[in-house]
């Protein structure tokens, strides 16, 4: 069993390198990893990047500092014998937003944001493919929850299942070209109960059948992803 440590890189080693004050646990990476070692927890899932578009400049404009911070992060993980599930782009549209592009461009291999995303994951896969602390890649966090909802109103992302499927193919292919053997997942939540109706009818009805859910999962886990990842939430008291 592992744990989530969303900010271990961003608000730990990267904040330290940027001279920023810490939040939560703080910038001391030992504060993240030592309790895991003490309690026999072998791995963490964390954001191996930035969340907001205005933070992308750290990677673009302070590239060497950014990557050196990541080197130190993985060196600490090795020191503590902690495995890393690297969620590379936690916020689906960050790189597109950096260039002023809409999130719907994530499925376009010619968009500036997607090209930067490909560059980012390619560099990480090539740089750490031999690092024993890197256990798996995750493209992002629950991107599937943002799809096929634009018809409800402007508060929702203008993103379709087809565009997300294309994005997963583009990013996973770039990773696999450099590191073909590691676990590689999308990082999605459990599908909505009306995923097919949302995708095909812009409607909440009818509810998905087993076959519908299986079909939906095929869109969320295209090749060359090599495993299915689902975040489950049993929230009712009787489950």
C-alpha positions in Angstrom: 0.0 0.0 0.0 1.2 3.5 -0.9 0.0 7.0 -0.2 -0.7 10.2 -2.1 1.8 13.0 -1.5 0.7 15.5 -4.0 3.2 18.2 -3.2 6.3 16.2 -2.4 8.2 17.5 -5.5 6.4 20.8 -6.3 6.1 22.1 -2.7 9.2 20.3 -1.5 12.3 20.2 -3.6 11.2 22.6 -6.3 10.0 25.2 -3.8 13.3 24.9 -2.1 15.2 25.4 -5.3 13.1 28.4 -6.2 13.6 30.0 -2.8 9.9 29.8 -2.0 8.4 29.2 1.4 6.9 25.8 2.1 3.2 24.9 2.5 1.8 21.9 4.4 4.6 19.7 5.3 7.1 22.3 4.0 10.0 22.2 1.7 12.1 19.7 3.6 11.8 16.5 1.6 12.8 14.4 4.6 9.6 15.5 6.2 7.7 13.8 3.4 9.8 10.6 3.1 11.0 9.7 6.6 7.5 9.0 8.0 7.0 6.6 5.1 10.2 4.7 5.8 9.4 4.6 9.5 6.0 3.1 8.8 6.9 0.7 6.1 5.1 2.5 3.3 7.0 1.7 0.1 5.7 4.2 -2.5 4.0 7.5 -3.1 2.0 9.0 -5.9 2.9 12.7 -6.4 2.6 15.5 -8.9 5.9 15.5 -10.8 5.4 18.9 -12.2 3.4 22.1 -11.7 -0.3 22.7 -11.5 -1.0 26.2 -12.7 -0.2 27.7 -16.1 1.8 30.6 -14.6 4.1 28.1 -13.0 5.2 26.5 -16.3 7.7 29.3 -16.6 9.8 27.5 -14.0 10.4 24.7 -16.4 10.7 26.8 -19.5 12.7 29.8 -18.2 14.6 28.1 -15.3 15.0 24.8 -16.9 18.4 23.7 -15.4 17.3 24.7 -11.9 14.0 22.8 -12.3 15.6 19.6 -13.5 18.3 19.8 -10.8 15.5 20.0 -8.2 14.0 16.9 -9.8 17.4 15.1 -9.7 17.6 15.8 -5.9 14.0 14.7 -5.5 14.7 11.3 -7.0 18.0 11.0 -5.2 16.2 11.5 -1.9 13.6 8.9 -3.0 16.4 6.4 -3.6 18.0 7.3 -0.3 14.8 6.5 1.6 14.0 3.5 -0.7 10.7 5.1 -1.7 9.1 4.4 -5.1 7.5 7.2 -7.0 4.3 7.0 -9.1 5.0 10.1 -11.2 1.8 12.0 -12.1 3.4 14.1 -14.9 0.6 16.7 -15.7 -1.8 16.7 -12.8 -3.8 19.5 -14.3 -4.9 18.4 -17.8 -4.7 21.8 -19.6 -1.8 23.5 -17.9 0.6 23.5 -20.9 -2.1 24.5 -23.3 -3.2 27.3 -21.0 0.4 28.5 -20.8 0.1 29.3 -24.5 -3.4 30.7 -24.2 -4.9 27.6 -25.9 -8.2 26.1 -24.9 -8.2 22.7 -23.2 -9.8 21.2 -26.2 -6.3 21.5 -27.9 -4.9 18.7 -25.7 -5.9 16.2 -28.5 -4.1 18.2 -31.2 -0.5 17.0 -31.7 0.3 20.3 -33.4 -0.8 22.6 -30.6 2.0 24.5 -28.8 0.8 23.2 -25.4 0.8 19.5 -26.5 4.3 19.9 -28.1 5.6 21.3 -24.8 3.9 18.5 -22.9 5.6 15.9 -25.2 8.9 17.6 -24.7 8.4 17.5 -20.9 7.4 13.8 -20.6 10.1 12.8 -23.1 12.8 14.6 -21.1 11.7 13.0 -17.8 11.4 9.5 -19.3 14.8 9.7 -20.9 16.5 11.3 -17.8 15.1 8.8 -15.2 14.5 5.6 -17.2 17.3 3.9 -15.2 16.3 5.3 -11.8 15.1 2.6 -9.5 12.9 5.1 -7.5 10.7 5.7 -10.5 8.1 3.0 -10.4 5.4 4.2 -12.8 4.2 7.0 -14.9 0.7 8.5 -14.6 -0.3 11.1 -17.3 -2.5 13.2 -15.0 -5.2 13.2 -12.4 -8.8 12.2 -13.3 -8.9 13.8 -16.8 -11.9 11.7 -17.6 -14.1 13.7 -15.2 -13.9 16.8 -17.4 -15.2 15.2 -20.6 -18.5 15.6 -22.4 -20.0 18.1 -20.0 -19.8 21.3 -22.1 -23.4 21.1 -23.1 -24.4 21.6 -19.4 -23.0 25.1 -19.3 -19.9 27.3 -19.6 -18.6 26.3 -16.2 -17.5 23.0 -17.7 -14.5 22.3 -19.9 -15.0 22.1 -23.6 -13.4 18.7 -23.9 -14.6 15.4 -25.5 -13.8 11.8 -24.8 -12.2 11.7 -28.3 -9.9 14.6 -27.5 -8.9 13.0 -24.2 -8.3 9.7 -26.0 -6.0 11.4 -28.5 -4.1 13.2 -25.7 -3.5 9.9 -23.9 -2.2 8.3 -27.1 0.2 11.2 -27.8 1.6 11.5 -24.3 1.9 7.7 -23.7 3.6 7.2 -27.0 6.2 9.8 -26.2 6.9 8.2 -22.8 7.1 4.7 -24.2 9.5 5.7 -26.9 12.1 6.4 -24.2 11.0 4.0 -21.5 9.1 1.1 -22.9 8.9 -1.2 -19.9 7.5 0.7 -16.9 3.9 0.8 -15.8 2.1 3.6 -17.7 -1.4 4.7 -16.8 -3.8 7.5 -17.5 -4.7 8.3 -13.8 -8.5 8.5 -14.3 -11.3 8.4 -11.8 -14.0 5.8 -12.0 -16.2 6.5 -15.1 -19.4 8.5 -14.6 -22.5 6.4 -14.4 -23.8 7.8 -17.6 -20.5 8.1 -19.6 -21.9 6.6 -22.8 -25.0 8.8 -22.8 -22.8 11.9 -22.1 -20.5 10.9 -24.9 -23.1 10.0 -27.5 -26.3 11.8 -26.5 -25.3 14.8 -24.4 -27.7 13.4 -21.8 -27.5 11.8 -18.3 -29.8 9.0 -19.4 -29.7 6.1 -19.8 -27.4 4.8 -17.2 -24.4 2.8 -18.3 -24.6 -1.0 -18.6 -21.7 -3.2 -17.9 -20.9 -3.3 -21.7 -21.1 0.5 -21.8 -18.6 0.9 -19.0 -16.3 -1.6 -20.6 -16.5 0.4 -23.9 -15.8 3.7 -22.0 -12.8 2.2 -20.3 -11.3 1.3 -23.7 -11.5 5.1 -24.6 -9.8 6.0 -21.3 -7.0 3.4 -21.6 -5.8 3.3 -25.2 -2.6 1.8 -26.4 0.2 2.3 -25.6 -1.0 2.7 -22.0 -0.3 -0.7 -20.5 -2.6 -0.8 -17.5 -6.0 0.5 -16.3 -6.0 2.9 -13.4 -9.2 3.8 -11.6 -9.6 6.0 -8.5 -12.5 4.6 -6.5 -14.6 6.6 -4.1 -16.9 4.6 -1.9 -18.6 7.5 -0.2 -22.0 6.2 1.0 -22.1 4.8 4.5 -23.6 1.5 3.5 -20.7 0.5 1.1 
